Amino acid sequence: MTNPLLTPSTLPYNLPDFAAIRLEHVEPAFEEALKRHAAEIADITTAAEATWANTVEAFELAGQDLDRVMSWFFNLQGTDSTDEFDAVADRIVPKLSAHVDSIYQNDALYQRIKGVDVPEDAESRRLHDELLRRFTRRGADLDAAGKSRLQEINRRLSELSERFGRNLLADTKKLAVEFTRDELAGLSEGQLAAYEDGGRYVVPIELPTTQALQSELEESAARHKLFDASRARGKDTNPDIVLESVALRQERAKLLGFDTHADYVIAEETAGTAAAARQLIADLAPAAAANAEAERKLAGELAGEELGGADWPYWQAKRREEELGIDEAELRKYFPLEQVLTDGVFYAANLLYGVTVQKREDLAGYREDVDVWEVKEEDGTGIGLLLTDYNARPSKRGGAWMSSFVDQSHLAGTKPVVVNVMSISSNLLTIDEVTTLFHEFGHALHGLLSDVRYPSHSGTNVPRDWVEFPSQINENYAFAPEIARNYARHVDTGEVIPAPLLEAMDASRQFGQGFTTAEYLAASAIDLAWHSLPGDVPSDIDAFEADVLRELGLDVEGLEPRYRSTWFNHIFAGGYSAGYYSYLWAEALDADGYQLVAEEGINRETGATFRETILSKGSSRDYAEAYRAFRGRDKDTRPLLERRGLAGTDA
C-alpha cells in the first residue's frame, strides 16, 4: 500500500490528506524519506559542473518528502500528544539530528556551494551568504574530531528538548486543579460549563506562571491553589535537563568559535549581539520594577493587605475595574470567538490587504473541530489555506502558536498552508485571548503573504526578534475603533460595544504595565543569563534565578517571572534559547511602526506598503533595510516606552 506521507497530496494547495494519514505511516515514511534526501544530496555533490541550478537550487528543493513527514508529525504532536507519538519521537528525533548534521558537515557539498557562480539578483546573493553561514555555524569548518563531537552534542540536545517538552506536558496534565463549584466563585456559567467534568470542575494549567483565572477567582484560597500548581511544574523532572542543556549549548558555542551560546544565537538575530539584548533588559528593568512595586502597593491598599503573587492579579483587576470601569466578565460578552475571528481578524486583513478568508467545508482538518479556510486575493486568486485549532484539550501543549504544513516558494511551485493554534476554554473571549487571536493571525499573514523564490526565505523563516514584528503589529488592530465596532457586539443583545468602553480599554493598555513588563523582563533575563555563562554551570537553579533577578532589581515582592526554568518551554523545548528577549525587541519595531499606521489610517494603501516591504519578503531582504522601506527611517524606541508607561519613570 502506498504510504500517503511519501507522495505529494492531491488536495488543493497540497493540504495533507489527514483522513488517510495515521501515526503508523510515520516511521516507514521517515526512514524512506531519509534515504531519498541522502540520495538527492549525493546527486548534487556528484553532478558534473557546479551550477546555481544543479547545486544551490537543487539543495533548496531537496528533502521535500522528509519535510512532508516532519511537518505532519511535529504539528500533530504539538496539538494532540500521546504516549505513542512520544515513543515515535524518541526513535526518530536523534536520527533526524544526525541526518541534518551529516548534510551540513558534508565537505564536498560545502565546497561546491562555496565555489558556485552566484546570480546577480539580490535574493540569490543573500541566499548564498546565508547558506555559507549556516554551514559554518553547523560545523563545516571543524576537523573530524570536532564534527564528531558536534554531532553528539546536537543529538543529545534534540533528545533533551523532546524530553523537556514531554515532561512539562505530563506535569501540566497531572497538576490540573480540581475545584468545587463554590471555590470557582467569580466565574461565569459559561466558564463553569467549560471546566465541568463529570460533576467536578477541573481547571488546566496555562503555560505562563501567573494564571489568567487569578484575576477572576473571588476566593483567595482558590487563587493560591491554582498559582501553587503552576509553580510546581517540572520541579521533579526537568532540573537535570535544564543544567545539561545549558552545559551542552555552552560547549557547542565554544566549539564553533563563540564565547557563549547567547553570542552564537544572537549573531544571526537583528539585535546583532548578546550585549545589545542584555542592554535592552538592563535599560528597562529599573523603571519596570519601580512601576510594578507601585502597582502592588495600590492594589494592596484596595485589598487592605500586603499582596503576594497569588492575589496580586485579582486586586489589580479590581483596581482596573474601579478606575476604568472595565468588568472582564461583562466585557467577554462582546467577544464571541467566531464573531471576533470573522468580523474582526479577517475583516482587518481585508481592510489592509484586500484578502478574503472563506471556510472550505469540503476540506477537512486533522480533527473535527479544526476548520480549514481559503485565503484569496481581491480578484479571487487563491493565496493559500489557513487551519484554525482553538479548542483547549489536555493533549495540546500549552500556549498559542502558528506553524506551517506547506511553505510558499516560487522555485518549488508551492503555496502556503499554515495553522493557528490556541487553547480556548470558553466561547466568550478575554481581552488577552482577543489580542492573541490577532497576534497569531499576524504570524499566519507572514506565512500566507510570502512572495519569495527560495523555500529558505519563505514566510516566518526569519530571526526570532523579527518574526514577532508582524504578529505584534497585528495586535494593534484588535481594539482599533474601526475594527472593534465591526466585531465587538454583545452576545445577547447584538449591541455594538459602547465608545466609552472602547476608550477605557485603550486606556487600560498602560494599566498594569509595570507588572507585565517586569514579569517578561525577568523571564528574558533568566534566559540570557543561562546562555551567557562562560564557564561552570551552577547546580542550584533557584539560587541562580534569584541572583539574576536581584542583580537587575527585578526581585519585586510577589512578582514571579513569566516563566521559570523548569517550565520555560520557549527556551528548553521551543527554539527560543537566548531569544526570549525577542518579543520586546520586536515590540519596539511594532510600537514605532504602528505610529505610521495611526497617522495614515487603517486602509489599503498602508496595508500595501506593509505587505510589500515586510510580509512578502520573508528573509529575502536585509531586515534593517526592510524596516526603513516601511517606516521611512530607522526605529525609534520612544513609542515603546510610552506604550509601556515607562517614559519618564524614575527608577
N, C-alpha and C positions, 0 to 999 in steps of 0.2 A: 504494500500500500504506500502511495506517495505521502511523504511527510509534508504537511502543509506549511511548516516553517522553512522548508528548503526550496520553495518555489514562490515567485512574486505573487502577491494577491491579485485576483482579477476584479476585485471590488473597486468602486470609484476611489480615486486618489491613493490606491494601494492600501486602503484600510485593511488591517488584519482581519481574516475571516475567523472571528473569535469563536463562532459556533463549531468550527472544525478543529480548532487547536486545543490540545489537552496537555497537561503537565508531562505526561509520559512521552510526548513528542520531543521534549526539550533536549535531553541528554544525547539521543541519537543524532538529532539535528545539530547540536553543538559540536560533537566530535567530527561530523562530516564537514561542517562549516569551517572548522579549524583547518582541516586538510585542504579544503578548497582555497582558503585565504593564503595558506602557506605556498600552495602551488602558484597562485597569482603573483605572490612576491618573487618566487623563483623565476617565473616567466619574465618579470620586469628586469631582474638582475642579469638574465642571460640573453636578452634581446640584443641584436647586433649593435647598431649605432644608437647611443642615447639621444633621444629627442624629448622635447617637452611632453608630447602626446604619449609616447610609449614609456615614459618614466614618471613624471610628476602627475599627469592626468590619470595615468593608469593606476598609480598609487592612491590617488583620491577616490577612484572608483572601486578599488579592491575591497573585499570583505563585506560586500552587501548582504550575503547570506548570513554571515556572523552578526551583522548589525540587526538583521530582522529577528534572529533568535534572541539576542540580548535585549532588544527593546521590548519584545513581548514579555520576556521573563522578568526583567527588573521592574517594569511598570506594574505588572500584576503582583509581584512580591511586595511592592510598597502599598498596594491598595487592599490586598487580601492575603496576608501572610499566613502560612500554615506550617506545621512541622514538616510536611512533605516538601514544600517549597524550600524551607531552610535546609533540609537534607541535600537537595539538589544543589543549592548554592554552595554548601560545604565542599561538594565534589568538583564543581566547575569553576568557582572563582579563582582558586590557586592556578588552575590550568590556563585560565584567561590571562591572568597576570603574567605568567611565564611566556605565553604566546606573544603578548604585546612587547615584553622585553626583548624577545628574540628578534622581533622586527626592527626595533629601534637600535639594537646593538649589532645589526647586520652591516658589516663594514662595506661589503660590495654595494649594497643598496645606498648607503650613506654617501660613498664616494661618487656614485653615479648621479645622485641628486645634487651633490656639490658642484659637479662639473658640467651640468646640463646648460645649454643656452636658454636664457630666460626671455620670454616675450617682453615687449616694451610696455605693455599696459600695466597700470598701477596695481590692479588686483593680483596679477600673476607675480609681479615683483614682490609684493607683500607676502604672498603665499610662500614663495621660495625662502625669504628671510625667516618666516615663521617655522618652516619645516627644518631648516638648519638649526635653529634654536631648540626646537623640540627634540631633535636627535641628540644634541649635545647635553640637554637637560636630562635625558634618559640614558646617558652613559655611553654614547657612541665614541667618545674620545678616551674612554678608560682602557687600561690594559686588561688582559684576560682575567686576572685575579679581581680587579675592581668590578668588571662586568658581572662576574660570578657572584660577588658579594651583593651587588646592587639587585640582582635577580632574587637573591634570598630575602633581602630586606623588603622588596616590593611584594613578594609572595606573602610574606608574613604580615605585612601591613594590610593587605587585602583581606586576609583571614581575620585579623583583629577588628577591622572595620565592620565586617559582616557580623562578627560575634557581638560587638558593642551594640549595634542596632537591634539585634535579636534579643539580647538581654534586656534592653530598655523596653522593647515592646512587651516582653513577657512580664516585666515588673509593672508596666503601665496597666496591663490587663489584671494582674494579681492585686494591685493596690486600688483598683476602682472602689469607690467608697459607698458602702451601703448605709442608707438613711431611712428613718421613719418619715412618714408624711409630715408630722409635726416639726421635725428637725429642718424640713425644707421650707419653712415659713418664709415668705417673701417672693417665692417663685409663682409664676402664673400657672393656670390649669394646663396650658399648652406645654409648658416646660415640664410639669409634673408627669404629664402623659408620656413625654419623650423619655423620661427616666424610669418609668414604671416597668417592672419586670416580675410578673407573676405574683403580684401583691406586695412586692418590696420595691424600693427605689434605689437604683444603682447609678452613680454619677462617675463617668470615666474621667481619668486624669488627662489634662491637656499638656502639651509639650512645655510651655514656659513654667517657671517656678510658681509665680502668682497665678492663681486660677480665676477665670472670669467670674465664676459664681460667688467669689468672696465679696464682690461689690453688691450682691443682691441678697444673700442669706441673712436673715434677721438675727438668728441665734449665733452668738459668739462661739459656742462650743462646736457648732456645725462648721463654722469657718475654720476653726483650728483643726478639726478632723480632716478637712479637705487639704489644707495647707501642709499639714504634717505628712500626709500620704504623698503629696507631690515631692516633698524634700527627702523622702526615703528611697527614691528610685536609684537603682544602680549601686547602692551603698555596699552591698554584699558581692555583687558580680562584676562590676566594672572598674574598680580601682587599679587592679593589676594591668588591665587593658590600657587604661589611660597612661600609666607610667611607662609601659613597654612601648606604646605607640610614640610617645614623646621622645624616648631614647632612640628609637629606630629612625624617626624623622630627622633627628639631630645628626645621627651618624650618616644618613643618606646625604644631607645637605653638605656636610664636610667632605664626603667622598666626591661630590660634584663641584667642589671649589667654593662653597658658600660658608659664611661664618655660622649661620643659624638657619633653621627651617623657615623662619619668617622672611629672612633675606632671599632664600630660594623661591618662595611663593610670590612675594610681592614684587620681585624683579619683573614679573610678567603682568602685573596689575597696573592700572592707570596711576595709582599712588606713586609707583616707581621704586620707593624704598620703604623698608620696615620702619626706619626712623620717622618718615613722614606720617605713617599711620599711627605710630605711638604718640607723635606730637599732637595729632588731632585729638586724641583722647585726653592727653595731659592738658591741652588748652581749654577743653570744655568741662573737665571734671570739677574744678573748684566751684564754678557758677552752678552747675547741675546739682552738686551736693548741697550747696547753700540753699537753693530753691527747694530741694526735696525736704531738707530739715525744716524749713519754714512751713511747707505744706503739712508736714506731720504734726507740727505744733498747732496749726489752725484746725486740722481735723480732730486732734486730741482735745482741743477746747470744746468742740461741738460734742464729742463723746463724753467729756468730763473725766477723762483719764489718759494716762500715757498709753500710746498705741504701739503695738508690735506689728510684725509682718502679716499676721492672720487677719487683724481687724482694720488696719490702715485703709485698704481699698474700700471697705464698706462705708466708713465715715468720710472718706474722700468723696465718694459718690453722693452721700447725703449732703455734704457741703456744696457740691456742684448743683445738686437739685435745689438747694436753698438759695444759692446765689444767682443761678442762671435759669431756674425754673425748668430744668430738664429731668423728667421722670423716665428712667430707662424702660420700665415695664410698659408704660403708655407709648413711649416712642417706638418700641418694637412693632406696634400695630400698624405703623406706616410702612413697614418694610417686609412684606411677604416675599419669600425667596424668588419665585418665578417672576413676580412683578418687577423686582429690583433688577433681575437679570435681563429680561427682555425690554422693559421700558426705561431702564437706567443704563446698564452696562453696554448693551447692544445699541441703544439709542445714541449714547455718547459717541460710539465708534462710527455710527452713520453720520452724525453731525460733523465729525472731524475728518473722517477718511472716505466717506461715501460708501462704505461697505454695508452690506446687509447680511443678517445671520438668520437662517431658516432651519427649523428642525427637519431632519431627514427620518421620517417614520419608517422608511424602507430599509434603513441601515441599523444594525444592532451593535451596541457596545459590549463590553466584556461582562456586564451584569445587566439585569433587567432595569435597574434604577440608574443606569448610565445612559445619558442621552447623546445623540450624535447630531451635530449641526453643520450645515454647509455655509461657508462664508464666501460671498460673491462681491465682485466689483459692482459699481453703479450700473454698468452696461450689461450685467448678468454673467460676465465671465467668472468662472469658478476660481477661487483662490486656494481653498483647502478645506479641511474638516477640523472641527473642534468637538472633543468629547468632554462632557461635564459629569463629574462624580462628586457629589456634595454631601451625601448622607453619612453620618457617623456610624461606625461599626467597630467592634472590638478587634477585628483582623486588620484594620487600617492603621498604618503608623501615624503618629501624631503630626500636627502641623498642617500646612497648606502648601501646595506646590504646582508647578507646571512642568511637564516634560513632553517629549516627542516620541511618536511612533515612526514618523517619516519626516526627514528634513527637506527643505526646499533646496534645489540645485538645478541650474540650467545645464550643467555638464551631465548630470545624472538623469535629467529629464523628469525630476520629481517635484511634486507639490506637497506642501506640509500637511501633516496630520498631528495635532497636538492635543493634550489633555490638561484640564484644570481639575485639581483635587482639593477638597476641603473636608472637614468633619463637622457638619452642622446637625445639632440635635433637635432644633425647633424650626418650623417653617417661618416663624417670625424672627427676623434677624436683629442682632445688636448693632450698634454703631460700628464696633470693631469688625463684625462679620461683613457688614456692607462694604467697609473700607477694603477688607481682604478680598472680597469678590471682585472689586475693581482692580486691586493690585495684581491678582493672579491673571486677570484678563489682559492686563498690561504686558505681562510676560507672553501670554498667548499671541497678542498682536505682534510682538517682536519676532515670534516664530512664523506667524501666518503671513506677515507683510514683507518678509525677507525677499530680496531680489538680487541674488548673487550667483556667480558661476560655480564656485567650488564648494563642495559639501563642508569642508573645514571652516568656511566663513559664514555658514548659514545661521540665521536667527540668533539664538541665545548662546551660540558658541563663542562667547566673549568673556573677558575677565570678570571676576565676581563683583568688583567695585564699579563696573559699567553695566552689568546685566540688570542690576536693580534700578537703574535710572529710568528706563521706560515704564517699569511696573509702578515705581513710586510717583512718577508724574501723572500716571493714570488715576492714582488715588484721588487727586485733586478734583476730578470730575464728579466724584461721588456726591458731594454736597454743594457743588456749584448750583446756584438757584435755578438756572435754565434747565439743568438736568434733573435735579431733585424734584422740581414741581411736576415733571413728567412721570415719575415713578412712585414718589412717596405719597401714596393715597391710603387712607385709613381702611383697614381690612373689613371693618363692619359697615362704615358709613360711605366709603368712597371719597370722603373729604380730602382735598389736597392739603398737604402739610402747611400749616399757617406760617406766614412770613416771620412773625416774632420767634417761632420755634426754630426756624432755619437760622435766623440771626443768632439765637442763643447757642445753637450747635456750632456755628462758625466761631463764636467767642470761646466755646469750650475747647477748641483746638489747642489753646495755650494752657488750659486748665489742667493741672496735674503734670505739667511737662517736666517739672523738677524730678518727680518720681520716675516718669517714663524714660527720661534721658539718662538719669543716674543708673537705673537697673540695666539699661542697654550698655552704657559705657563700662559698667562693672563686668559684664559678661565679655565684652570686647577686650578689656584689659587682661582678664584671665586667659583668654585665648592667646593673645600676643605674648603674654608673659611665659606661658608654657613653651611657646615656639620660638622665643628669643633666648632661651637658655643656651649659653655657650659651652657649658660643661656638665657636671653631675646633675642628675635629675633627683630632686628631693622626694623622699618617700611618703611624707605626710601631706596629703592633698589638702586637708582642711587648713593646716598651718600655712601652706603655700598660698592658698587663696586669700587668707586673712592678711598676709603680708602685702600681697599685691594691692588689695583694696585700701589698706591703711596708708600705703605709700602715696596713693593718689587722692587720699581724703574721701574715698567713696565708701568708707565703713560707717555709713549712716545707720543709726539705730533703727531696727525694724525694716530696713531695706535689703531685700535679697537680690543678688544678680539675676538677670532674666534667665540665665542657665548657670548651673554649677557643673563642675567637670564630669561627674558620673552620669548626668543626664543631658550632656551637651552634645546632642545628636549632630548638630551642624558641623562640629569640628572633629568628632571622633568617628562619625559614620556617614557624614553628608557632604564631604568635599569642600568644606569651608575652613579647613585648618589654616590659621594665620590670616583668615579672611573675613571674620565676622564683623570687623570694623567697616566692611564694605557698604553695609546698609546706610550708615551715616555719611560716608564719603559720597555715595550716590544721592543721598538726600540733599547734600549741598548743591549738586547739579540740578536736582528736581526743584528745590525752592527757588533757585535763581532762574531756572528755565521757565518755571510756571509764571513768574512775573511777566515774561514776554506774552504768554497766553492771556494773562489777565488784562494786559494793556491792549492786545489786539483782538481779544474775544475768542470764544469757542466757536470756530467756524471752519469752513472747508479750506480756506487759504492757510490758516495757521496749521491745521492738520496736515495739509500737503507738504508744508515745509518740514514738519517734524518727521513725517513718513519718509520723505526723500533723503533727509540728512542723517537720520538716526535709525528708524525702524527698518528701513530697507537694506541698510548697509551691513548688518551683522558685524563681522570683524574684518571686513574687506577694506576698511579705511582707518587711518590713524584716529584715535578717539578724541584727542585734543582738537584736531582739525575738524572732526565731525561736530563737536560741540560749538566751535566757533562759527561753523557754517550755519548752525541753527540759531545761536544766540546773538551772533554778530560780534562777540568778544569772548575772552576767557571768563571762567566762572568767578562769581563774587560770593563769598561766604556770609555776607551780612544778612541776606534774606533767611538763611538757615537759623542764624542766631535769633532773629526777630520771631520766626515761626515757633521756635522752641522756648520763647520767653526768656532768652539768655542775654539778649543785647543789653548792655549797661548794668548787668547784675554784678554786684560786688561780692567777691569770694570772701 
